[in-house]
């Protein structure tokens, strides 16, 4: 039997909130931490809690980080990134990337202890420096594929 609470503790989520009229997305500027040596732009998101559905985790993280409210039913899974080494140096995790163009509320830096800013930025790409996985996720969304990618894994030759 699989212990789902352990699996969920290694799942991360992020949300691309796309204002299609302005062609902008919501982004947050993380402050420097042990896993990010300098401030870096990223998509709002975080870890799924043990036993939490991924779409609900994405909606919760979006609200916690930006004040934007989204119904989990309005989130579309647009990409999955299998990351070789996690933020906590405890090994691999999966990042589930959701997108929506439906939300309520005003974009706000609701976690000023963690973020330096929360802003609408061009949907064409995050400002630099940016988390590589966020750049990868946004490119996959913008270019409509692929649905899966990897980050940090060495390339293996086909046998």
Secondary structure, DSSP 4 states (H G I P E B T S, - for coil): ---HHHHHTTEEEEEEEEETTTTEEEEEEEPPBTTBSS-EEE-EEEEPPTT--HHHHHHHHHHHHH--B--GGG-EEEEEEEESS-TTSS--EEEEEEEES--BS------TTTEEEEEEEETT---SSB-HHHHHHHHHHHTT--SEEEESPPP----
